[in-house]
């Protein structure tokens, strides 16, 4: 398995609080991605990174920000969590342009 | 990236071959076809990818039509553990975003 970990694995928080999810890789891969998955919507891309300090928006980026200050860590922040952000969040990594993605185990976030 | 179309669900008898179709009629010359699957509540798992030649690995075979407008993922002897959602993605290597569609939910039936 690719060396990807996500933390926390489960989190319950209240509406309006800030939340940061962490994706950590030991593979030194260039690309990192954050997806959310909800019933009836499949996997939707939130943000992605193509290098340190290089990030871009995905399909559903409103309400989310990201940072990548070093190769191994990609942080997803919900500045003020809302109930609509209750979801399972997956991180993925990819080495180079032709390569496949490897996914982390997911973080289940519940916003009350 | 080209758009893909997959049937929302399929059944397959255990031990039989599962043939999962994907239509990508707007695929361009430098776009690859990738297949992933997601077993309930786990992160998606890479299966196979190809450009225009048929490909085979220990998990599956990928058959791409000569005009590249469609492809079929073949699981030669489906088991109950192959029950999952299967995603077909078409992507150019130069395009950084990776977008997933709704996929096909495969149920392998005893």
Interface residues (C-beta under 8 A of the other chain):
Chain A: X31 X33 X35 X42 X43 X44 X45 X48 X50 X56 X58 X59 X88 X90 X92 X94 X97 X98 X100 X101 X102 X103 X104 X105 X106
Chain B: X32 X34 X36 X38 X41 X42 X43 X44 X45 X46 X49 X85 X87 X93 X94 X96 X97 X98 X99 X100 X101 X102 X103
